Amino acid sequence: MRGPRESERNRGAPMVTATGNSGASGPGSEGTPALLPSAATGRYGGPSVDLDLLQTLRSTGAARQFHPEPVGDDVLARMLDTARFAPSGGNRQGWRVIVVKDPATRVALRDLYLRGWYEYLAMGSAGLVPWAPVTDRAAEAAAIANAGPFADAGAAAPGFAETLETAPALLLVLADLTALAAVDRDLPRYTFAGGASIYPFVWSLLLAARTEGLGGVMTTMPVRQEDEVRALFGIPATVAVAALVVVGRPTAVPRRLRRAPVHSFAWVDRFEGAALAGP
Ligand SMILES: Cc1cc2nc3c(=O)[nH]c(=O)nc-3n(C[C@H](O)[C@H](O)[C@H](O)COP(=O)(O)O)c2cc1C
């Protein structure tokens, strides 16, 4: 996978390639130990990193701890310039992005995030899959009733959520609801097809971050407080909150990702039929 500009890759520090930097890692391995540039070879905001597509797809995990330097607008613009080539239903490109810079707004967004986060933790502790469309709603309500702390962010052990406002870059990704081909809109079940026109863009954004020597994570937690997020950013009612993408220069290199094997979720001809042969 190549960064957007040939000239960028040739400027300054040496390129990092999957084969040149990570050691042997064939199709059977789940990730590579060192695809992000090391401190010596990769520079924040520096030359785009030349990455192997397969290895990048297999090793782009969530990064939640970052070196403190901000991500420049030029870097964010390059990432967005790549992500905009993501597919969307009817090529409507309904994504919208707000780069969150204002310190007070960042703190307010963190507090909104934390509310969902503590609910998430409480549901997980109760053995639930948080907010699963098909779930035990009574058990969920009971778990949420015990969630906390909500109001006093400072009282919690500071982790990714509690320090969200310090993240190098925060990109709020929105969805223009007038532009989504939500083909399951009228079904009597939970609908999700509309998101398929937005989340490939988000994933491309995270992949594009890697070409910049950066990493990050997609979070949907602010969606839980959508009305308040809308108010905070002046977002109209016809636009939904889809994700908050957090990006920066990770403090750690990608680790081996844990994912279920193909035969556990892919079948031939029938749901839970014969497993597709493969790795
Ligand atoms: C739709 C979606 C929502 C997510 N929401 C959050 C979130 O709110 N907070 C968070 O820290 N990570 C979030 N994540 C990141 C997941 O936790 C992460 O992708 C998963 O645990 C796999 O991690 P790994 O790639 O590092 O193995 C989200 C990921 C997706 C795809």
The ligand as an SDF file (V2000), in Angstrom:
LIG
                    3D

 31 33  0  0  0  0  0  0  0  0999 V2000
  -17.6570   -0.5330   15.3030 C   0  0  0  0  0  0  0  0  0  0  0  0
  -16.5130   -0.4660   16.2790 C   0  0  0  0  0  0  0  0  0  0  0  0
  -16.6790    0.2290   17.4540 C   0  0  0  0  0  0  0  0  0  0  0  0
  -15.6210    0.3250   18.3520 C   0  0  0  0  0  0  0  0  0  0  0  0
  -15.7850    1.0840   19.4720 N   0  0  0  0  0  0  0  0  0  0  0  0
  -14.7460    1.2410   20.3070 C   0  0  0  0  0  0  0  0  0  0  0  0
  -14.8560    2.1100   21.4200 C   0  0  0  0  0  0  0  0  0  0  0  0
  -15.8810    2.7520   21.6320 O   0  0  0  0  0  0  0  0  0  0  0  0
  -13.7840    2.2460   22.2260 N   0  0  0  0  0  0  0  0  0  0  0  0
  -12.6090    1.5790   21.9920 C   0  0  0  0  0  0  0  0  0  0  0  0
  -11.6700    1.7510   22.7550 O   0  0  0  0  0  0  0  0  0  0  0  0
  -12.4780    0.7410   20.9450 N   0  0  0  0  0  0  0  0  0  0  0  0
  -13.5060    0.5770   20.0870 C   0  0  0  0  0  0  0  0  0  0  0  0
  -13.3770   -0.2310   19.0050 N   0  0  0  0  0  0  0  0  0  0  0  0
  -12.1230   -0.9620   18.7750 C   0  0  0  0  0  0  0  0  0  0  0  0
  -12.3090   -2.4300   19.1070 C   0  0  0  0  0  0  0  0  0  0  0  0
  -12.3010   -2.5870   20.4940 O   0  0  0  0  0  0  0  0  0  0  0  0
  -11.1820   -3.2050   18.4330 C   0  0  0  0  0  0  0  0  0  0  0  0
  -11.3110   -3.0870   17.0370 O   0  0  0  0  0  0  0  0  0  0  0  0
  -11.2290   -4.6620   18.8020 C   0  0  0  0  0  0  0  0  0  0  0  0
  -11.1550   -4.8580   20.1860 O   0  0  0  0  0  0  0  0  0  0  0  0
  -10.0910   -5.4080   18.1430 C   0  0  0  0  0  0  0  0  0  0  0  0
   -8.8810   -4.8860   18.6410 O   0  0  0  0  0  0  0  0  0  0  0  0
   -7.5060   -5.2470   17.9360 P   0  0  0  0  0  0  0  0  0  0  0  0
   -7.6590   -4.8920   16.4810 O   0  0  0  0  0  0  0  0  0  0  0  0
   -6.4920   -4.3930   18.6120 O   0  0  0  0  0  0  0  0  0  0  0  0
   -7.2840   -6.6970   18.1210 O   0  0  0  0  0  0  0  0  0  0  0  0
  -14.4060   -0.3240   18.0840 C   0  0  0  0  0  0  0  0  0  0  0  0
  -14.2480   -1.0220   16.8910 C   0  0  0  0  0  0  0  0  0  0  0  0
  -15.2860   -1.0750   15.9930 C   0  0  0  0  0  0  0  0  0  0  0  0
  -15.0730   -1.8010   14.6780 C   0  0  0  0  0  0  0  0  0  0  0  0
  1  2  1  0
  2  3  1  0
  2 30  2  0
  3  4  2  0
  4  5  1  0
  4 28  1  0
  5  6  2  0
  6  7  1  0
  6 13  1  0
  7  8  2  0
  7  9  1  0
  9 10  1  0
 10 11  2  0
 10 12  1  0
 12 13  2  0
 13 14  1  0
 14 15  1  0
 14 28  1  0
 15 16  1  0
 16 17  1  0
 16 18  1  0
 18 19  1  0
 18 20  1  0
 20 21  1  0
 20 22  1  0
 22 23  1  0
 23 24  1  0
 24 25  2  0
 24 26  1  0
 24 27  1  0
 28 29  2  0
 29 30  1  0
 30 31  1  0
M  END
$$$$
